[in-house]
Amino acid sequence: MPIRQLHESEVTATIAETAVPVVIDFWAAWCGPCRAVAPQVERIADAYGDRVLVVGVDIDAAPSVAAAFGVRSIPTIMRFDRGAPTATIIGAHPAETIVHALGIPPLA
């Protein structure tokens, strides 16, 4: 299932108002590692369903969002809880590594 892409104007409200953890994949179309990790991020979204909201932010379309969260390298995947960033992983990794690094409990 494709990941919903957030516009710049949606990011703050989404991370602040969502009751479940929000995982944002910061990416760009020209980024090879971003394309490589995209299926892994989709696996996480599919596996966790409504327990975790997984979204994407194209840093070329939303440079101020990337700057606000200190994204200096992509792919960067960040977890937010109640509006605050709580974990980050940089680079292309398997879904299991991403979930572990972000502190998302494994599925039973």
C-alpha positions as CSV (number, residue, x, y, z in Angstrom):
1,M,0.0,0.0,0.0
2,P,1.5,3.4,-1.0
3,I,2.4,5.7,1.9
4,R,0.4,8.9,2.1
5,Q,2.6,11.9,1.4
6,L,2.1,14.9,3.7
7,H,2.2,18.5,2.4
8,E,4.2,21.0,4.4
9,S,1.0,22.5,5.9
10,E,-0.1,19.0,7.2
11,V,3.0,17.9,9.1
12,T,2.7,19.8,12.4
13,A,-1.0,19.0,12.8
14,T,-0.5,15.3,11.9
15,I,2.2,14.7,14.4
16,A,0.5,16.7,17.2
17,E,-3.0,15.4,16.7
18,T,-2.5,11.7,16.0
19,A,-3.0,9.4,19.0
20,V,-0.7,6.7,17.8
21,P,3.0,7.0,17.0
22,V,3.7,8.8,13.7
23,V,6.6,7.6,11.5
24,I,7.7,10.0,8.8
25,D,9.9,8.8,6.0
26,F,11.9,11.9,4.7
27,W,12.8,11.2,1.1
28,A,13.4,12.6,-2.4
29,A,12.7,11.3,-5.9
30,W,16.4,11.5,-6.9
31,C,17.6,9.5,-3.9
32,G,18.5,5.9,-4.7
33,P,18.6,4.7,-1.1
34,C,15.2,6.3,-0.5
35,R,13.8,4.2,-3.4
36,A,15.5,1.2,-1.9
37,V,13.9,1.6,1.6
38,A,10.4,2.6,0.3
39,P,9.2,-1.1,0.2
40,Q,10.5,-1.6,3.7
41,V,8.6,1.4,5.0
42,E,5.4,0.2,3.2
43,R,5.9,-3.2,4.9
44,I,5.9,-1.4,8.2
45,A,2.7,0.5,7.3
46,D,1.0,-2.6,6.2
47,A,2.0,-4.7,9.2
48,Y,1.1,-2.1,11.9
49,G,-2.1,-0.9,10.3
50,D,-3.8,1.6,12.7
51,R,-1.3,1.1,15.5
52,V,1.3,3.4,13.8
53,L,0.7,6.1,11.2
54,V,3.3,5.9,8.5
55,V,3.6,8.9,6.2
56,G,6.2,10.4,3.8
57,V,7.6,13.9,3.3
58,D,9.4,14.8,0.1
59,I,12.2,17.1,1.2
60,D,12.2,18.8,-2.1
61,A,8.5,19.7,-1.8
62,A,8.8,20.5,2.0
63,P,12.3,21.8,2.6
64,S,11.3,23.9,5.7
65,V,9.9,20.7,7.4
66,A,13.1,18.9,6.7
67,A,15.1,21.8,8.1
68,A,12.9,22.1,11.2
69,F,13.5,18.5,12.1
70,G,17.3,18.7,11.4
71,V,17.1,16.3,8.4
72,R,20.6,16.5,6.9
73,S,20.7,13.1,5.1
74,I,18.1,11.0,3.4
75,P,16.5,8.6,3.8
76,T,15.8,9.7,7.4
77,I,12.9,8.0,9.2
78,M,11.7,9.6,12.4
79,R,9.2,8.5,15.0
80,F,7.0,11.2,16.7
81,D,4.9,10.7,19.9
82,R,2.4,13.4,20.8
83,G,4.2,15.9,18.5
84,A,7.7,15.3,19.7
85,P,10.4,13.4,17.8
86,T,11.4,10.4,19.9
87,A,13.6,8.3,17.6
88,T,15.5,8.5,14.3
89,I,17.2,6.1,11.9
90,I,19.2,7.3,8.8
91,G,19.8,5.2,5.7
92,A,18.3,2.3,4.0
93,H,17.6,-0.6,6.3
94,P,15.3,-3.7,6.5
95,A,11.9,-3.2,8.1
96,E,12.9,-5.1,11.2
97,T,15.9,-2.8,11.8
98,I,13.8,0.3,11.3
99,V,11.1,-0.9,13.7
100,H,13.7,-1.8,16.4
101,A,15.6,1.5,16.0
102,L,12.3,3.5,16.3
103,G,11.3,1.6,19.4
104,I,8.1,0.2,17.9
105,P,7.0,-2.9,19.7
106,P,7.2,-6.0,17.6
107,L,4.0,-7.6,16.5
108,A,2.8,-10.6,18.4
